Amino acid sequence: MKNGVSKMEQMRILVVDDEERIRRLVRMYLERNAFVVDEAEDGVEALAKALNDDYALIILDLMLPGMDGRDVCAQLRQYKDTPVIMLTAAGDEMSRIHGFELGADDYVVKPFSPRELVMRVKALLKRSVSQGVSAEPAQIGHSLTFPGLTINMESRRVLVEDKEVQLTPKEFELLCYLAQRPDKVFSREELLRDVWNYQFYGDQRTVDTHIKRLREKLGRVSEKVSSMIVTVWGVGYKFEVSE
């Protein structure tokens, strides 16, 4: 801490939106919280900046000229795990699922509260910076092994029946968090708090969407492994390994 400003709040954030008024609004609220802000107004510029610079986080509009946010996110994920909050006017489940599948870490629907957006930014950055939350796999060892499933912490690789399954950063963290605590039931609120670091803000459907995508990806190789992620109706989810 220096001059009352935390290390987290000195990080650089890239704000990508083709509407100047939205960029200006988001920049104003972020700078009030001592963040350093860069801007991009289209997808091509955004991808170039994201690849050439090391941003702590990217706020990315879905609908952009030249290259839309989906393509930017998909190409970025081939090279970097930079946290991405996707902005969009489409709040339906399929749009959220597609955004998460491409590697977005969070999804904010327009019109949005700038204060809530800043809270979500801080939550993601806290997760990236602290390295001390319980979802961090490196604290538990180098790998987790179950029948048909191996999770390598250092390489962040997931093998199902010896076949690698590609997960987004948040899907990987969610799987690790559950797998490190077999048979323990977690509510959606707990998962939002510990995996996403959302203390006050957070749509519980975010958890459901990630669980759905995680099951689908694991299930393409092994239904048995996919079924290890169990829904506890009325409560939440747990990781269960059958004998």
PyMOL commands that set and color helices and strands:
alter all, ss='L'
color gray80, all
select helices_A, chain A and resi 8-10+20-32+43-52+69-76+93-101+114-130+137-139+169-179+188-194+205-219+223-226
alter helices_A, ss='H'
color red, helices_A
select strands_A, chain A and resi 12-16+36-40+57-61+84-88+106-109+143-146+149-152+157-160+163-165+186-187+229-232+236-239
alter strands_A, ss='S'
color yellow, strands_A
deselect
rebuild
show_as cartoon
